[in-house]
Each structure stands twice: as structure tokens, then as C-alpha cells.
Amino acid sequence: PGLRRYIYIYILYYIYGIMAAGVDDRPLTADDIRAVTIATTCITDWSTMGIELGIPIHVINKSERDSRHITNDHQRNLLTIWLESGNASWAALVIALRSSLIAKGGQANKIAREHPSE
């Protein structure tokens, strides 16, 4: 897990320069759950979004089972896991939203405007 996490963070920092330049990359915490939930109301496929946020597939599958396929519960579970991972930031969220699997560029642009880097 240590090497995998290092590689994941390295890749994110590389992508930040391309897809999230100028977006706040300070770590988010569980206290940010409300703001992140509001920012992601456009997402309908939370399993795919979980993958784009770097959550392991076995964790996503467990969340889906535990939430009994109730979308809001699945969303809350995955966002909480992501926020507690140490990899959560507005820039990382923008990258996930701009990915080809999620394709929510308009929402990503809105977040980028609302959360510029300092």
C-alpha cells in the first residue's frame, strides 16, 4: 500500500499540472463533507466516481453492498472514505470530474472557479 499510495500521489501531482492548474490542492477533511456533497450532486454513477477518486474497487464494492444500492448512502460512504484517505482536495475532485469516464467538465470548471489555489 505504501508504494501504491506514493505512485498514486505522484501521478495526481503530474496530472494536476495538466487538468487542475490553479485549483486549491490543500487537503480536505471529513469536515468538508457537506461542501463536497453539494459539489458532486451531478454524479449518478458513484462506483465509477469512486474509482476516479482512487478508492480501491473492493472498498467501493463493500460500500455498495453496505448501502444496499441506495445512491445517497453510497455517495456518503465513498466521500467519507475519500475525505479520510489523505488524498482528497478540490484539485483531485476537479481531475476526477474531468476524467473521460465521469465527463462533468462544467461542474469541474465551477469548482475550479470557486476554489482557486492561493
Secondary structure, 3 states (H helix, E strand, C coil): CHHHHHHHHHHHHHHHHHHCCCECCCCCCHHHHHHHHHHCCCCCCHHHHHHHCCCCHHHHHHHHHHCCCCHHHHHHHHHHHHHHCCCCCHHHHHHHHHCCCCCCHHHHHHHHHHCECC
